[in-house]
Amino acid sequence: MIDRDLFPVDPWRLVETRFPGERQGVSETLFSLGNGYLGLRGNHIEGRDALEHGTFINGLHETWRIRHAEQAYGFAEVGQTIVNAPDAKVMRVYVDDEPLAFDEADVREYRRSLDFRTGVLEREVVWVSPSGKRVRLHDERLVSFDERHLAVLRLEVTVENADAPVTISCQMLNRQDGEDVFGGVPSLSGNATTKKGFDPRKAERIAERVLEPAEYWQDEMRSALSYRVAESGMTLGVVADHIIETENDYTARRLVEPDIAKNVFRVQAKAGVPIRVTKLVSYHTSRGVPPRELVDRCRRTLDRVGVEGVEAQFTKQVNWLEAFWERSDVRIGGHDDLQQATRWCLFQLAQAAARADGAGVSAKGVSGSGYSGHYFWDTEIYVLPFLTYTSPLWARNALRARVHMLPAARRRAQMLSEGGALFPWRTINGEEASAYYAAGTAQYHINADISFALGKYVRATGDDDFMYREGVDVAVETARMWETLGFWRTGGDVETFHIHGVTGPDEYTTVVNDNLFTNVMARYNLRFAARVVSEMAEEAPEEYAEMADRLRLGPDEAENWERAAEAMLIPFSPALGIHPQDSLFLEREVWDLPNTPAAQHPLLLHFHPLVIYRFQVLKQADVVLALFLQGNHFSEAEKLADFEYYDPLTTGDSTLSAVVQSILAAEVGYQDLAREYFEQSIFVDLADLHHNASDGVHVASAGGVWTALVSGFGGMRDYNGELSFDPRLPADWPELSYPLHWQDSVLQIVLTREELKVAVLEGDPVEFTVRGAAHTAVHGTPAVVRLANQGPVIPGRPEFGSQARREDGTLLSASVPVTSAVPVVGSAGE
């Protein structure tokens, strides 16, 4: 799937062997650096010819009034868009006053690499100037995991074959609101209308000025800019220190204006004598602290780093990543190509979440402006599992972001005539920002997704302290919403609980009744809240009393939640032996995906929503995802039947889908198909399979890769807090191994075709089951379980049958909507 001449296989690095040219936007994403708070896109230091000169800070956003063509009560009113922070990456090089510009330069050597062990982006270039000067440039860049607010950029320039005047111009630019001297479109570059037409996955562009200048100054080698965001009121400070090291003679000049700061070094370079310039940059943001205070914080960060020294920052980065890989690395035996892609994905998860520190994890992390920098359910369902089982503190921080959103979620529920809290479908500041409610606000399942992630975190870590102090508020308020949203229906002696007018994960089917995924997850949410309240009453009476008072918990609420959960309608078709995605799904026509041209994917960019909504066609796995998340409530036969029905209907238009399809394919026996879906997931960005990697990393897909490895091929489950394994190792993989944080213990799992070994590296003994048989692993005494096989094997892939029928027995036929060229009667001009 990858051009291996451009990106050779290296299990610990991503290497680029030539300037990417037309793939530059994708390359900017693949080589982006971040720490969860601060992100620098992989732009070249020359500051030219980029798709998006991006510097992003988690949560830094602007707000804008949403203008609906037709307004209605309760529609989202204020949009939120990530802001492009001042760009400090620029370090322009001139030799004989001729600039290095890749579009016209005579570049003899080029190599760029991102090392997953050091966290350093490194580039080596040899350029022959128009006057014949052979110039070697070596630059390094890191965004510190240890120092949340710090980036380090280092450039070394050597004229190898002659003396020459060299100028290095270090700059900070406000690209959000203006163009630099080379022109070009200011970021945000990802406007919703592109050369290819409308694309809702991209960010909005704001026409008005966003960053209003505040304090700006220079002091010797230090430059400072600061701003207030016009409408959101957020504030930003950025300060840069510059260090030059050379035996050549040089002079330093500087300039500062509201939107630009320059520190320029003019060097009389001798042949073979290097020039090294280091730029230390600190960013601080706030929701309301004055810009001057943020500038002071930046100064303190840089003062501290100055005392420690530059080399210490590189050393601390290596040490931090060594600890990360020790608790996170998933090893695939005998496949360096898959190993490289896996580690790239895991590294992206660290870059998106490590220092988010309660700000949430957005769909693109801090690698790009796609989806406007919004947080979705992606975090809870696809990213939180990795965080929970490898770096629990990061998971706790991500969950605290949702706790902080509770006041806004309560207001949103009230606006939609519901009790409790309703979390926004897409947001940065906690308010709903989805302008298209049918595929946005109607996805009420986000409430259950958040509670599910909370329950998984508490089960895996035993962090009752967080649960009883903060998490319980989320559990209770989300359960209250389901109780008021749903309703009771009596048929004979049976009462059932229904949820109508919602949208499940599949955004190609909207505003439906009794969506299976929503009902199954709401049932979990209701039971989870009731169980937590009951446990608190027995085990933590003081915390229970405080919670009951704080939330005004009624004496019968928990019992009512249990009753609604037990009566929840779970749709099932006895005639077809499957679970309908919703109450009317099986009555729709079937979209003929095999005969849909590739040029018409994704469907959402080529067909009106109403056209798509009339068909049995899925943007992403819906029922199949429920089968995985709540798999203990479905039989093996039901999982197989559902997978075989829905897999041929799933377009793969969402990057969230293939990982789930891989997991279920492995479980039910489609082993080769599981491997196929896994490779689609692991290369989604590296091979730009969805043609939008330039907008930023698909963070949720990267999280899903970990889950596909550990839960898909590794067969790990933790239903009801009980750890179990049922492995599905691919036929050509000799070994799969990974660490796992479980309760207070750290495990190392090693899977081969013949056995599963569970070793306790730290902590207490751990009990688990393998295909129903109980085992215990003790520190120093690994549990080794012999395996008879790797589960059932079914060749090929499911296909939609030509004799498929509806529940009433009528024949189903598949088709592709066609736009005809029939003249419109009575049109203008007739």
C-alpha positions in Angstrom: 0.0 0.0 0.0 3.0 2.3 0.5 5.7 3.6 -1.9 8.6 1.8 -0.2 11.1 3.8 -2.3 9.8 6.9 -0.6 9.1 5.3 2.8 11.5 2.4 3.3 10.7 -0.2 6.0 12.3 0.6 9.4 10.6 -0.8 12.5 11.5 2.2 14.7 11.4 5.2 12.2 9.4 6.7 9.5 11.9 7.8 6.8 11.3 9.9 3.7 13.9 9.6 1.1 13.0 12.4 -1.3 11.0 15.7 -1.2 7.3 14.6 -1.4 6.2 17.0 -4.1 2.5 16.7 -4.6 2.2 14.5 -1.5 3.5 17.4 0.6 0.2 17.8 2.6 0.2 14.2 3.5 3.9 14.4 4.5 3.1 17.3 6.7 0.7 15.1 8.7 2.9 12.0 8.8 5.9 14.0 10.1 3.9 16.2 12.5 5.1 16.4 16.1 3.0 16.9 19.2 2.5 16.1 22.9 -1.3 16.4 23.3 -1.1 20.1 24.0 1.2 21.6 21.4 1.4 20.3 17.8 3.7 21.3 14.9 2.9 20.1 11.4 5.7 18.6 9.5 6.4 21.8 7.5 9.9 22.4 6.3 11.8 25.1 8.1 12.0 27.2 5.0 8.4 28.1 5.5 7.3 27.9 1.9 5.2 25.7 -0.3 3.1 24.1 2.4 -0.5 22.9 2.2 -1.0 24.0 5.7 1.5 25.9 7.8 0.1 24.5 11.0 0.8 25.1 14.7 -2.0 23.9 16.9 -2.7 24.0 20.6 -5.3 21.7 22.1 -8.5 23.7 22.9 -7.3 27.0 21.4 -10.3 28.0 19.3 -12.5 30.7 17.9 -16.2 30.8 17.9 -18.6 32.0 15.2 -22.3 32.4 14.6 -23.8 29.4 12.7 -26.0 30.7 10.0 -28.7 28.1 9.2 -30.7 28.4 6.0 -33.8 27.6 8.1 -33.5 28.1 11.8 -35.3 26.0 14.4 -35.5 25.8 18.1 -32.5 24.1 19.7 -30.2 24.1 16.7 -26.6 24.6 17.5 -26.0 28.4 17.3 -22.3 28.9 17.8 -19.6 27.1 15.8 -16.1 26.4 17.1 -13.0 26.2 15.0 -9.4 25.4 16.0 -7.0 28.4 15.7 -3.7 28.3 13.9 -1.2 29.5 16.5 1.8 31.7 15.5 4.2 29.7 13.4 7.7 29.5 15.1 9.0 26.8 12.8 10.5 29.2 10.2 14.3 29.3 10.0 15.1 30.5 6.4 18.5 30.0 4.9 20.1 32.2 2.3 23.6 31.6 0.7 24.9 34.5 -1.4 21.5 36.0 -0.6 19.9 33.1 -2.6 17.1 31.3 -0.6 16.7 27.5 -0.4 13.4 26.8 -2.1 12.6 23.2 -2.9 10.5 24.0 -5.9 13.5 25.3 -7.8 16.6 24.3 -5.7 19.3 21.9 -6.9 18.9 19.3 -4.1 21.6 16.6 -4.3 20.7 14.7 -1.1 17.5 14.6 1.0 16.5 12.5 3.9 14.0 13.1 6.6 13.1 10.8 9.5 10.9 10.6 12.5 12.4 8.4 15.2 9.8 6.9 17.6 12.4 6.2 20.3 13.8 9.8 20.5 10.7 11.8 19.4 12.9 13.8 17.1 12.1 14.9 13.6 15.4 15.1 11.7 16.3 16.2 8.2 19.5 16.1 6.1 19.7 18.1 2.9 22.6 18.9 0.5 21.9 21.8 -1.7 24.0 23.3 -4.5 23.3 27.0 -4.8 23.2 28.7 -8.2 26.7 30.0 -7.6 28.0 26.4 -7.1 28.2 26.5 -3.3 27.6 23.0 -1.8 25.6 23.5 1.4 24.8 20.9 3.9 21.8 21.5 6.2 20.9 19.3 9.2 17.9 20.3 11.3 16.2 18.7 14.3 12.8 19.3 15.9 11.1 18.1 19.0 7.9 18.9 20.9 8.7 18.0 24.5 6.6 15.4 26.3 8.3 16.3 29.6 7.9 20.1 29.2 4.3 20.5 28.0 4.8 24.1 26.7 8.1 23.6 24.9 9.3 23.0 21.3 13.0 22.9 20.3 14.2 23.5 16.8 17.9 23.2 15.8 19.5 24.0 12.5 23.1 23.4 11.4 24.4 24.9 8.1 27.8 24.2 6.6 29.1 25.5 3.3 31.4 22.7 2.4 33.3 23.9 -0.6 33.8 27.7 -0.3 33.5 30.7 1.8 30.1 32.4 1.5 27.8 34.9 3.2 25.0 32.9 5.0 21.9 34.4 6.5 19.6 32.5 8.8 16.3 34.3 9.4 14.3 32.9 12.4 10.7 34.0 12.4 7.4 33.8 14.3 4.5 34.5 12.0 0.7 35.0 12.7 -0.4 32.9 9.7 -4.0 32.7 11.0 -4.7 36.3 10.0 -2.1 37.1 7.3 0.3 36.0 4.6 4.0 36.0 4.9 6.3 37.6 2.3 5.9 34.6 0.0 2.1 35.0 -0.1 -0.2 32.0 -0.2 -3.4 31.3 1.5 -3.4 31.9 5.3 -4.4 29.0 7.5 -6.8 27.7 8.4 -6.3 26.3 5.0 -8.9 23.6 5.2 -11.9 25.5 4.2 -15.1 23.5 3.6 -15.2 24.3 -0.1 -12.2 22.9 -1.9 -11.1 22.3 -5.5 -12.7 18.9 -5.2 -16.0 20.4 -3.9 -17.8 20.4 -0.6 -16.2 18.3 2.1 -17.6 18.5 5.7 -14.6 16.8 7.1 -12.5 20.0 6.7 -12.3 23.0 8.9 -14.1 26.3 8.4 -12.2 29.4 7.4 -13.0 32.6 9.3 -12.9 35.7 7.2 -12.6 38.2 10.0 -9.4 38.8 12.1 -9.1 36.1 14.7 -5.9 36.9 16.7 -6.0 40.4 18.2 -2.5 41.6 19.1 -1.6 42.3 22.6 1.9 42.6 24.1 4.9 42.1 21.7 8.6 42.8 22.3 12.2 41.7 21.8 15.0 41.5 24.4 18.4 40.5 23.0 17.8 37.0 21.6 14.3 36.6 23.0 11.1 37.5 21.0 7.5 37.6 22.3 4.1 37.8 20.7 0.7 37.6 22.4 -2.9 37.7 21.4 -6.5 37.6 22.4 -8.9 35.5 20.3 -11.5 37.8 19.0 -14.8 36.0 19.8 -13.9 33.1 22.1 -11.9 35.4 24.4 -9.1 32.9 24.7 -5.6 34.2 25.1 -2.2 33.1 23.8 1.4 33.9 24.5 4.5 32.7 22.5 8.1 33.4 23.4 11.2 32.2 21.6 14.9 32.2 22.6 17.7 31.9 20.0 21.1 30.5 20.5 23.8 30.7 17.8 27.0 28.7 18.0 29.7 29.1 15.4 33.4 29.9 14.9 32.5 32.2 12.0 32.0 35.9 12.4 28.4 37.0 12.5 26.0 39.8 13.4 22.5 39.6 14.8 19.6 41.8 13.9 16.0 41.8 15.0 12.5 43.1 14.2 9.2 42.8 15.9 5.7 43.9 14.8 2.2 42.7 16.0 2.2 39.7 13.6 5.8 38.9 13.1 9.1 38.7 15.0 12.5 38.1 13.4 15.9 37.2 14.7 18.3 37.3 11.8 21.9 36.1 11.9 24.3 37.2 9.1 27.3 35.0 9.0 30.6 35.2 7.1 30.9 31.5 6.7 34.2 29.8 6.1 34.3 26.6 4.1 33.6 23.6 6.3 32.9 25.7 9.4 29.4 24.9 10.7 26.8 27.4 12.0 24.3 26.1 14.5 21.2 28.0 15.5 18.8 26.7 18.2 15.4 28.0 18.8 13.6 27.3 22.0 9.9 28.2 21.8 7.2 28.2 24.6 3.5 28.4 24.1 0.9 29.1 26.8 -2.9 29.5 26.4 -5.8 30.2 28.6 -9.6 30.7 28.5 -9.2 34.2 30.0 -5.9 34.9 31.7 -4.5 38.2 30.4 -1.9 37.8 27.6 0.8 39.4 29.6 0.5 36.7 32.3 0.9 34.1 29.5 4.0 35.8 28.3 5.4 35.6 31.8 4.7 31.9 31.9 6.5 31.4 28.6 9.5 33.3 30.0 9.6 31.1 33.1 9.5 28.0 30.9 12.4 29.2 28.8 14.3 30.4 31.8 14.1 26.9 33.4 15.0 25.2 30.1 18.0 27.6 29.7 19.4 26.5 33.0 18.9 22.8 32.2 20.4 23.2 28.7 19.3 22.2 25.3 20.9 18.7 25.3 19.0 17.9 28.5 15.7 18.3 26.6 16.7 15.7 24.0 17.8 13.4 26.8 14.6 13.8 28.7 12.6 13.1 25.5 14.5 9.8 25.1 13.9 8.8 28.7 10.2 9.6 28.5 9.7 7.6 25.3 11.7 4.7 26.7 9.1 4.5 29.5 6.2 4.9 27.1 7.3 2.0 24.8 8.0 -0.2 27.8 4.3 0.0 28.7 2.8 0.4 25.2 4.8 -1.4 22.5 2.9 -4.1 20.6 5.4 -6.4 18.8 4.5 -8.3 15.6 7.0 -11.1 14.9 8.5 -11.4 11.4 6.7 -8.3 9.8 8.8 -5.2 10.0 6.5 -3.3 7.7 3.5 -3.9 10.0 5.7 -3.2 13.0 6.7 0.1 11.6 3.1 1.1 10.9 1.9 -0.1 14.3 4.6 2.0 16.1 3.7 5.0 14.0 0.1 4.7 15.1 1.0 4.2 18.8 3.4 7.2 18.6 0.5 9.3 17.2 -1.6 8.3 20.2 1.1 9.6 22.5 1.3 12.8 20.5 -2.4 13.3 20.6 -3.1 12.5 24.3 0.0 12.4 26.5 -0.1 16.1 27.7 -3.7 16.8 26.8 -4.0 17.1 30.6 -7.8 17.4 30.8 -8.3 19.2 27.6 -9.7 16.2 25.7 -8.4 14.4 22.6 -9.6 15.7 19.3 -10.2 13.7 16.1 -6.9 14.9 14.6 -5.0 15.4 17.9 -2.8 18.5 17.3 -1.6 17.4 13.8 -4.0 19.3 11.6 -7.2 21.3 11.3 -9.5 18.5 10.1 -12.9 18.4 11.7 -12.2 21.9 13.0 -10.3 20.5 16.0 -13.4 19.0 17.5 -13.7 16.2 20.1 -16.1 13.4 19.2 -17.1 10.0 20.6 -13.9 8.8 18.8 -12.0 9.5 22.0 -14.1 7.3 24.3 -14.6 4.3 22.0 -11.4 4.1 20.0 -8.7 6.0 22.0 -9.6 5.4 25.7 -9.0 1.6 25.6 -5.3 2.1 24.6 -4.9 4.8 27.3 -6.7 2.8 29.9 -4.6 -0.3 29.5 -1.2 1.3 29.0 -1.2 4.9 30.5 -4.1 5.1 32.9 -3.3 8.6 34.0 -3.9 9.8 30.4 -7.3 8.0 30.4 -8.3 9.7 33.6 -7.3 13.1 32.2 -9.4 12.5 29.1 -12.4 11.5 31.2 -12.0 14.6 33.4 -12.5 16.6 30.2 -16.0 15.2 30.0 -16.6 15.9 33.7 -15.7 19.6 33.0 -18.3 19.6 30.2 -21.2 18.5 32.5 -22.7 22.0 33.1 -23.0 22.6 29.3 -24.3 19.0 28.8 -27.0 19.7 31.4 -28.0 22.8 29.6 -28.1 20.9 26.3 -30.4 18.2 27.7 -32.8 20.8 29.1 -32.9 22.5 25.7 -33.9 19.2 24.1 -36.5 18.6 26.8 -34.6 15.8 28.5 -33.4 15.2 32.1 -29.8 14.8 33.2 -27.1 15.7 30.7 -26.7 15.3 27.0 -23.1 15.6 25.8 -22.4 17.4 22.5 -21.8 15.4 19.4 -18.9 17.6 18.3 -17.3 20.3 20.5 -14.2 22.1 21.8 -15.6 24.2 24.6 -18.4 21.8 25.7 -21.2 23.4 23.7 -22.8 21.6 20.7 -21.2 22.7 17.5 -22.9 20.3 15.0 -24.9 22.3 12.6 -26.5 19.2 11.0 -28.5 17.7 13.8 -29.6 14.5 11.9 -26.0 13.1 11.8 -24.9 15.1 14.8 -27.1 16.0 17.8 -29.3 12.9 17.1 -26.3 10.7 18.0 -27.4 10.5 21.6 -25.3 7.3 21.9 -22.4 9.6 22.8 -23.8 9.6 26.4 -23.5 5.9 26.6 -20.1 5.9 24.9 -18.7 8.2 27.6 -20.2 6.1 30.4 -18.9 2.9 28.7 -15.3 4.4 28.6 -15.7 5.4 32.2 -16.8 2.0 33.3 -13.9 0.3 31.3 -11.4 2.6 32.9 -12.6 1.9 36.5 -12.8 -1.8 35.9 -9.3 -2.0 34.5 -7.6 0.3 37.0 -9.7 0.0 40.2 -9.8 3.8 40.5 -12.8 4.0 42.7 -11.6 7.4 44.0 -12.1 9.0 40.7 -15.4 7.2 40.2 -16.9 8.2 43.5 -15.7 11.8 43.4 -16.3 12.8 39.8 -17.2 9.9 37.5 -20.4 9.1 39.3 -21.8 12.5 38.2 -21.3 11.5 34.5 -22.9 8.1 35.1 -26.0 9.5 36.9 -26.6 12.4 34.6 -26.3 10.3 31.4 -28.7 7.6 32.9 -31.2 10.3 33.7 -31.2 11.4 30.1 -32.0 7.9 28.8 -34.8 7.5 31.3 -36.6 10.6 30.0 -35.7 10.1 26.3 -37.1 6.5 26.3 -40.7 5.5 26.8 -42.7 2.5 27.8 -44.9 0.4 25.6 -47.2 -2.4 26.8 -48.1 -5.4 24.7 -50.1 -8.1 26.5 -48.3 -8.8 29.7 -44.9 -7.5 28.4 -43.6 -4.0 28.9 -40.8 -2.8 26.7 -38.6 0.3 26.8 -38.0 2.1 23.5 -35.8 4.9 22.3 -37.0 6.7 19.2 -35.7 9.5 17.0 -31.9 8.9 17.3 -29.0 8.2 15.0 -26.5 5.4 15.7 -22.8 5.3 14.7 -23.8 4.7 11.0 -24.3 8.2 9.7 -25.9 6.9 6.5 -29.0 6.0 8.4 -30.4 8.8 10.6 -33.1 9.7 13.1 -34.5 6.2 13.5 -36.4 4.2 16.1 -34.8 1.6 18.3 -31.3 1.7 16.8 -29.7 -1.5 18.1 -26.4 0.1 19.0 -28.0 2.9 20.9 -30.4 0.6 22.8 -27.7 -1.8 23.7 -25.3 0.9 24.9 -28.1 2.8 26.7 -28.9 -0.4 28.5 -25.3 -0.6 29.6 -25.4 3.0 30.7 -28.5 2.5 32.9 -27.2 -0.6 34.5 -23.8 0.9 35.1 -25.2 4.0 36.8 -27.5 1.9 39.0 -24.6 -0.4 40.0 -22.3 2.5 40.9 -24.9 4.2 43.0 -25.6 0.9 44.8 -21.9 0.2 45.4 -21.3 3.7 46.8 -24.2 3.3 49.2 -22.6 0.1 50.6 -18.9 0.8 50.3 -18.5 4.5 50.5 -21.4 5.9 52.5 -19.9 9.4 53.0 -19.2 9.9 49.3 -22.6 8.5 48.5 -24.3 11.0 50.8 -22.3 13.9 49.2 -23.2 12.7 45.8 -26.9 12.2 46.5 -27.0 15.7 47.9 -25.0 17.2 45.1 -27.1 15.5 42.4 -30.4 15.5 44.3 -30.6 11.8 43.7 -34.1 10.4 44.3 -34.7 7.3 46.3 -36.1 5.3 43.4 -33.9 6.5 40.6 -31.5 3.7 40.5 -34.3 1.1 40.6 -36.0 2.9 37.7 -32.8 2.7 35.7 -32.5 -1.0 36.3 -36.1 -1.5 35.3 -35.7 0.4 32.0 -32.5 -1.5 31.2 -34.2 -4.9 31.8 -37.1 -3.9 29.5 -34.9 -2.3 26.8 -36.1 -3.5 23.4 -33.2 -5.2 21.5 -34.5 -5.6 17.9 -34.3 -9.1 16.4 -35.7 -10.6 13.3 -36.6 -14.3 13.8 -37.3 -14.6 10.0 -33.8 -13.5 9.0 -32.0 -14.6 12.2 -30.3 -11.2 12.6 -30.6 -8.0 14.7 -32.0 -5.2 12.5 -30.0 -2.0 12.8 -33.2 -0.2 13.6 -36.9 -0.7 13.4 -37.3 0.0 9.7 -33.8 -0.8 8.4 -34.8 -4.1 6.8 -37.6 -2.4 4.8 -35.2 -0.3 2.8 -33.7 -1.1 -0.5 -30.1 -2.3 -0.8 -27.3 -0.3 -2.2 -25.2 -2.2 -4.7 -21.7 -1.5 -3.4 -19.8 -3.9 -5.6 -21.0 -1.9 -8.7 -20.6 1.6 -7.2 -17.6 3.3 -8.9 -14.7 4.1 -6.7 -14.9 7.7 -7.8 -18.3 7.9 -6.0 -16.8 7.1 -2.6 -17.3 8.4 0.0 -21.0 8.4 -0.8 -21.5 11.5 1.4 -19.6 13.6 -1.1 -21.5 12.4 -4.2 -25.2 11.8 -3.1 -27.7 13.9 -1.2 -28.3 12.6 2.3 -32.0 11.7 1.5 -30.8 9.4 -1.3 -28.4 7.6 1.0 -31.0 7.4 3.8 -33.4 5.3 1.7 -31.0 2.4 1.4 -29.5 -0.3 3.4 -26.0 1.0 3.2 -23.6 1.8 6.1 -20.9 4.4 6.4 -19.4 2.4 9.3 -20.0 -0.6 11.4 -23.0 -0.1 13.7 -24.5 -3.4 14.8 -21.1 -5.0 14.4 -19.6 -2.4 16.9 -22.3 -3.3 19.4 -21.4 -7.0 19.0 -17.8 -6.1 20.0 -18.4 -3.7 22.9 -21.3 -5.7 24.4 -20.3 -9.1 23.0 -21.2 -11.0 26.2 -24.9 -10.3 25.4 -24.8 -12.0 22.0 -24.3 -15.6 21.1 -21.6 -16.8 18.7 -24.3 -17.7 16.2 -25.8 -14.3 16.4 -22.5 -12.6 15.9 -21.7 -14.7 12.8 -25.2 -14.1 11.3 -25.1 -10.3 12.0 -21.5 -10.0 10.6 -22.4 -11.8 7.4 -25.4 -9.6 6.9 -23.9 -6.2 7.6 -20.4 -6.6 6.3 -21.4 -6.5 2.6 -23.5 -3.4 3.3 -20.6 -1.4 4.8 -18.9 1.1 2.6 -15.7 1.7 4.6 -16.3 5.4 4.0 -15.4 6.0 7.7 -11.9 5.3 9.0 -13.5 4.1 12.2 -15.1 1.1 10.6 -12.3 -1.2 9.4 -10.8 -1.8 12.9 -14.1 -3.0 14.2 -14.8 -5.1 11.2 -11.3 -6.7 11.7 -12.0 -7.5 15.3 -15.4 -9.2 14.6 -14.1 -10.9 11.4 -11.4 -12.5 13.5 -13.8 -13.5 16.2 -16.4 -15.2 14.0 -13.8 -16.9 11.8 -13.1 -14.7 8.7 -9.4 -14.7 9.5 -8.1 -13.5 6.1 -10.7 -10.8 6.0 -9.7 -9.7 9.5 -6.1 -9.3 8.3 -7.3 -7.3 5.2 -9.3 -4.9 7.4 -6.5 -4.6 9.8 -4.1 -3.5 7.1 -6.6 -1.0 5.8 -6.7 0.5 9.2 -3.0 0.5 9.9 -2.1 2.2 6.6 -5.1 4.6 6.5 -2.7 7.6 6.9 0.6 6.2 5.9 -0.9 5.3 2.5 -3.5 8.1 2.5 -6.2 5.5 1.8 -9.1 8.0 2.3 -7.4 10.8 0.4 -7.6 13.2 3.4 -4.6 12.4 5.5 -3.4 15.9 4.7 -6.0 17.3 7.1 -4.3 15.5 10.1 -3.8 12.1 11.7 -6.9 9.9 12.0 -6.3 9.5 15.8 -9.3 7.2 16.4 -8.2 4.8 13.7 -4.7 4.7 15.3 -6.3 3.8 18.6 -8.4 1.2 16.9 -5.2 -0.4 15.5 -4.2 -1.1 19.1 -7.6 -2.6 19.9 -7.5 -4.7 16.7 -4.2 -6.2 17.7 -5.0 -6.8 21.4 -8.7 -7.6 21.2 -8.9 -8.8 17.6 -5.9 -11.0 17.0 -5.1 -11.2 20.7 -8.7 -12.0 21.7 -8.6 -10.0 24.9 -11.9 -9.1 26.6 -12.8 -7.7 30.0 -16.6 -8.1 30.3 -17.9 -7.4 33.8 -14.4 -6.8 35.0 -13.2 -10.3 34.2 -10.1 -10.6 32.0 -10.3 -13.3 29.3 -8.5 -14.3 26.1 -9.6 -16.2 22.9 -6.7 -15.6 20.5 -6.9 -15.4 16.7 -3.2 -15.1 15.6 -2.9 -14.6 11.8 -1.4 -17.7 10.0 1.8 -16.0 9.0 2.5 -14.2 12.3 4.9 -16.2 14.4 4.3 -14.1 17.5 2.3 -11.2 18.9 3.3 -9.6 22.3 2.1 -6.6 24.3 2.1 -5.2 27.8 -1.2 -4.7 29.6 -2.0 -2.7 32.7 -4.7 -4.5 34.7 -5.8 -3.3 38.2 -2.5 -2.8 40.1 -0.5 -5.2 38.0 1.5 -4.9 34.8 1.3 -7.9 32.5 3.3 -9.1 29.5 1.3 -11.1 27.0 3.1 -13.3 24.5 1.0 -15.2 21.9 2.2 -17.8 19.5 0.2 -20.4 17.4 0.9 -23.0 20.1 0.5 -21.1 23.3 -0.5 -18.0 25.3 1.9 -16.9 28.0 0.8 -14.3 30.6 3.6 -12.9 32.9 3.1 -10.5 35.8 5.9 -8.0 35.6 4.7 -5.9 38.5 2.0 -6.3 41.1 -0.4 -8.9 42.5 -1.4 -12.2 40.9 -3.9 -11.9 38.1 -6.7 -14.3 37.4 -8.0 -14.7 33.8 -9.6 -17.2 31.5 -8.6 -18.6 28.2 -11.6 -20.0 26.2 -13.5 -20.5 29.4 -10.7 -22.2 31.4 -9.5 -20.4 34.6 -5.8 -19.6 35.1 -3.7 -17.5 37.4 -0.4 -15.7 36.7 1.9 -14.8 39.6 5.0 -12.6 39.6 7.9 -14.7 38.7 5.7 -17.6 37.5 4.1 -16.9 34.1 1.0 -18.8 33.2 1.5 -20.8 30.0 -1.7 -22.0 28.3 -1.5 -24.5 25.4 -3.7 -23.6 22.4 -5.3 -26.3 20.2 -6.0 -23.8 17.4 -6.6 -20.1 16.6 -10.4 -20.3 16.4 -12.7 -21.1 13.5 -11.6 -20.4 9.9 -14.0 -19.3 7.2 -12.6 -18.5 3.8 -13.4 -15.5 1.6 -15.8 -12.8 2.7 -19.6 -12.5 3.1 -21.5 -11.4 0.0 -25.0 -10.0 -0.4 -27.1 -13.0 -1.8 -28.9 -12.7 -5.1 -31.9 -14.4 -3.4 -31.9 -12.2 -0.3 -35.4 -11.5 1.0 -37.1 -9.2 3.4 -38.9 -10.3 6.5 -42.2 -10.6 4.6 -40.6 -12.9 2.0 -40.4 -10.3 -0.8 -37.2 -10.4 -2.9 -34.5 -7.8 -2.3 -32.5 -6.4 -5.2 -29.4 -4.3 -5.0 -29.0 -1.1 -7.1 -27.0 2.1 -7.4 -28.9 5.5 -7.6 -28.6 7.0 -11.0 -29.0 10.7 -11.9 -30.9 10.9 -15.2 -30.8 13.9 -17.6 -34.5 14.3 -18.0 -35.5 17.9 -19.0 -37.3 19.9 -16.3 -40.7 20.9 -17.6 -41.4 24.6 -17.3 -37.8 25.6 -16.6 -36.6 29.1 -17.1 -36.4 30.2 -20.7 -39.2 28.0 -22.0 
